[in-house]
């Protein structure tokens, strides 16, 4: 298994600096997810690791080897993109083995490695089909298979599930997590979707404006966000964050409480407000309360709770679950 280390990586386009001195270690065998809003630098950082983008300064190490100036083909990586980029005239087997064919590997070796890869991805019964006869999830598995068959040191994924519908994305998240467990490989995955990050990662790297805001396990970032940005980005619905008077009373610059860490009552509580909007999600219900001193307070409660728009409710934070940012 292979580690990836970045040392003071910077990237500029003219006078615009998009990567601002990133230091990061991805341990061998780790599933590491880069997450952040559009334009935060996560895809640029992935492309620098792959060698498809040249950093302005800094170093990249893969398997303890300095690959800063190495060509992508010499880095021992395989990349899966948002676009499947399958050849429509080739079968599944031919698409998976295409890179090996280009490398002029023996036909028997190609056939064996394609078979092994297809078995891992449950594609064995589809090897003779063309891409047009496949579902979106199957096409994505073929694209992943094309990476697996090369036996790379590191897998790089650039938002590979963004073209799939919600239910298929959920299934593919499970499949990718199980694939990681089977292969034990080092994987770096880019997404703007914090749900993908939380459900798949061993380690999450939260990026903002070309810099790392925080690195940690999913639950470490959820329970102990280091900055208001991380607090607002990790968790769904996002954390309630308040400044000015409420924060001053709490002895901080920014005060935060997650929607699921608020208790509602019809008789008493820390804050009083009127129900402005209700989102019924089945098992959960998300309530938007108009609270004069807070503006809008978002609360997550049981799906069966009977609440009406316009109703007056009291809300209180759960002890020990409040966040105060200086």
PyMOL commands that set and color helices and strands:
alter all, ss='L'
color gray80, all
select helices_A, chain A and resi 42-50+72-74+92-96+98-102+107-120+124-126+131-133+136-148+166-183+194-200+218-223+228-233+244-249+259-261
alter helices_A, ss='H'
color red, helices_A
select strands_A, chain A and resi 4-13+16-26+31-35+57-62+65-66+77-80+154-158+186-191+203-208+211-216+240-242+254-257+262-265+271-280+284-291+295-302+312-317+323-325
alter strands_A, ss='S'
color yellow, strands_A
deselect
rebuild
show_as cartoon
